[in-house]
Amino acid sequence: MVTRSALIYLSRQEWLKEFAAKLRLFKRLTTRFIAGETIDEAIAAIRDLNTHGCTASFDHLNESVGSIAETEAEVREYLDVLARISETGIDSNVSIKLTQFGLEIDPELAYRNARRIVEDAARRGNFVRVDMEGSNVTQATIDLFKRLRAEFGLNDVGIVVQSYLYRTMDDVRDLLKIPARIRICKGAYNEPPEVAYPDKKDVDGNYVRVMQLLLSSGVYHGIATHDPKMIEATIDFALREGIGKDAFEFQMLYGIRRDLQDNLAHDGYRMRVYVPYGKHWYPYFMRRLAERPANIWFVMKNMLKG
């Protein structure tokens, strides 16, 4: 079996991305996890999700931004997304990665670019989620988010934390003092044991502790997981503490555990689906394979059928 770390390593191999992108079958399989390459395709996917009682979060895939011109293109893309959300009336917010806006080029550039998106979203009554990336940019991401949060409202901009990092509980306690709207996820990057729990049971244990702190805060947060045990732990805690179904939302990735998405929405829980789109789909796709062995088997079965 291909290991998780191997798949994450492969996700960073540019030559393999170029090779895979030429394979029609491989690219066709990505449509399970990726809404398409264009805004129009993503809008169609979100409109369908809305009919199933789910809200959404747009994510434009691009992890190879290396110039100021490319960051400007990302800003234009997200401004267009926000405009299209308003025009079409679909129920969606947006998620951004600060490295797309120049965080590794110049943090001030990333701040200026991200601020343009948050400002436009706030004007439209929409919301921007600042995604968390690798641990090498965790502190920079939190610092930049705090600057945005100081300028904009609680319901204008939020952030993500990852339960596999040792630092996360302290980060959450600090962020709740602002306060901030937080999405808790397990984390999808290959991190060393110096900064992240190497064992799943510890990641899960930290996830539950953070989830409980978030739900007890009185702030509207996102509980992002496809793990039935984490979902059950969240529901059980909310019931015990008398926390209503409208006080938080579950979040999942497009194309993963659609059965759980539908069931939670049917049961009256708020369900948001993270909808990625764009031409730079390869790194994202490989990380989705790394997260669950079942995803690898899905690809293999379809390749055999093809």
N, C-alpha and C positions, 0 to 999 in steps of 0.2 A: 504494500500500500504506500502511495506517495504521502510523505509526511506534510504536516501543516507548514513547517518552516521551509521545506523544499518548494511548495507552491508559492509561498510569499517571495522566496528568492526568485522564482521564475517570473513573478509578476513585475520584477524590476529589470528583466532582460529585454532591452530594446530590440535586439535582433529577433527574438522569438515573437515579440509583439508584431513586428512587420511580417514575419512568416505566417502567424496565425490569422492576421487580418486578410490574407489572400485566400484563405480556405473558406469557401462558401458554407460548408457544413458547420464548421466551428463558429463562424459568425452568426449563422442561423440559430445556433443553440444559445447564444447570448441573449436572445430575445426573451428568454424566461426571466432573466434578472435585470434587463435593461429595456426601457420603454421605447427606445429608438434612437436615431441620430439627430433628430430635429425637434424643435419646440412643438411643432404641430403634432408629431407622434406622441410626445409626452402629454400634451393636452388631451388627446384622445384617450390615452391610458387613464389619466386622472378623471376624466368625465365618467369613464366606466366604473372606476373605484367609488366615485361619489354616488352612483346609482346603487352601490352595495352598502351604503351607509358609512363609507370611509372618507376621511379627509386625506390630504396629501402634502408632501413637501418636495418641491422641485430641487434637483441637484444636477448641475451641469458638470459632466465628467471632464476633467483635464488636470493631470498631475505632472505635466512636463513644462510648466510655465518657467521660462528662463530669461525673459526680457521685459522691459517696461511696456513695450508695444503689446506684448501678449497679455499682460495684466489689464491693459486698457480694453482689449477685446473681451476679456472676461466681464469687466464692468458693463460694457455695452450689452453683452448677452443677458446679464441678470436684470438690467434695466428693462430690456425687452420682455423678459419673462414676467416681471412685475406688471408691466403694461398689459400683457396678454391675459394675465390672471384677471385683471380688472375688466378687460373687454369681454372676456368669455363668461365671466361669472362662476368659474370653477372654484371649488373650495380647496385652496392650497396656499401654503406659505413657501418660503425658500430656505434652503440650507447652503451655506457657503464654506469653502475651505480657504483659510487665509494664505496658504502657499500659492493658491491660484491668483491672489491679489498682490503677490510680491513679498510675502513675509521673509523668505530666504534671500531676497535681493536687498530689501531695505524695509524694516518694520514700519517706518513712517509712511512709506509708499503704500504698504498694506493697509495701514490705518486710514489713510485718505481715501483709498479705493473702497474699503468696507463701509466707511462712513457714508459715501454716496449711495450705497445700496440701502443701508438702514434708513437714511433720511428719506429716500424715495418710498420705501415700504411704509414708513410711519405716516407719510403724507397720504398714502392710499389706504391706511387702516390695516396694513398687513404686518407680518412678523418675519424676522430673520433669525435663523438659528446658526450660530457659529460652530461649525463642526470641530471636533478634536482630531488631531492627526498623530504622528509619531511622538514619542516622549522627548525627542530632541527639540520640539517646538511647543511642548505643553505650557511651560511658564510664559513664553512669549505670547501664546494664544490667550491665556488667562489675562495677562497684563493688557493686551489690546482690547479684549472684551470689556474689561473694567472701565476703560476709557470711553468706550461706546455707551456702556450702561450709565455712566455718569452724565452723559448728554441726552440720552433718550429714555423712554419709559420702560417699565417692567414688561409691558406687552408689545414692545417694539423689537427687542433683541434678547436672545437667550444663548446658552452655551451648552456644551456636551462634556461629560466626564466619563472615564472608563474605569470599570471596577477592577481590572487586572493590575492597575498601578497602585503601589503602596501608598502614594501620596494622596489618593483620591478623597478619603474621608476628611482629611484636613482641608483640602481644597473646597469640598462641599460646605463644611462648617463656615469657612471664610466667605464663600459666595452667598450663602444664605443671609449673611449679615447685611448685604447691600439693600434689598434681596435680589435674587436672580431666578429666572426660570431656567431649569436644568433638565437636560436629557441624560439619563443614566444608561450606558450600554456596557457590554463586557470588554470590548476592544478587539480590533482586528489586525493590529500590526505585530510584527515579530519583535518582541522586546526581550532584553537580557534579564536574567534573574536578579540583577542588582537593582532593577527599578520596578519589576512586575512579578506578581505571583506566578510561579511556574506550574502549579497544580490547579486543575479545574475546580476542585472542591474549595480551595481558598478564594479563587475568583468568584465563585458562586456565593460563598459566605459573605464576602465583602459587598457583593451586589445586593444581597438581601438587607444588610445593615444600612447601606446607603439609601436603598429604596424606602426603608422604614423612616429614616430621617427626613427624606424628601416629602413623603406623604404626610408626615406629622407637622410640616412647616406652615401649612395653610396657603402655600403658593402653588400655582398650577404647573405641574411638571410632566415630563414625558418618560414613561417606563418602556425602554426599548429592549425587547427580547423576543426570541422565537422559542425559548426554552419553556416547555410546559410547567416545569417545576418552579421557575421564577414567576411565571404568570400566576400559578396557584398560590405561591407565597404572597404575591401582591394582593390578590383578591381576598385571601384569608385575613391578611393584616388590615386591609381596608374595612372589611366586615366587622372585625373585632373592635376597631377603633371608631366605627361609625362614620367612616369617610365615604362620601357619596361617589357614585359612578361618574359624575360630572366634575369632580374635583381634580382629576388627572386624566391622562390619556395613555393608552398603550401605543407603541410604535413598532413597526416592522418594516423590513425591506421588501421592495417590489419583487414579486415572484416567489417569495419564500414563505412557506406555511400559509398558503391562501386559505386553507381550511380553518386555521386558528383565527385569521383575520375576520373571516365571515362569521364565525361563531361568536367572537367577542362583540362585534358590531350588532349581531342579532340579539345578544344578551343585554344590550343597552350600554355597553362600555364605549367610550370614545376611542376610536381606532384611526391612527394616522399612518399612512404608508409612504415611505421614503422612495421617491421615484427618480432614478438616475437616467440621464440621457446624454447623448453626445458621441462624437467620433472616437474619443479617447477612452474606449470601453475596456481595453485589455487588462490594466492593473486591477480595476474594480472587479472584473469578472473572476480573475484568478484568486483574489482574496475571498470572494464568496465561495469558491470551491474549497478553499483552505478551512473555512469555518465549520463545515459539516461534511463528514464522509458521504452522506447521502447525496450531496450535490455532485460529488465525483461520479458516483454510480449512475446518476441521472444522465450525465454527459456521456459516459461510456455506453450505456444502453442505447442512447440515441445515435451514437456514432455507429454502433453495430447495425442498427436498423437502416442507417443511411447507405 
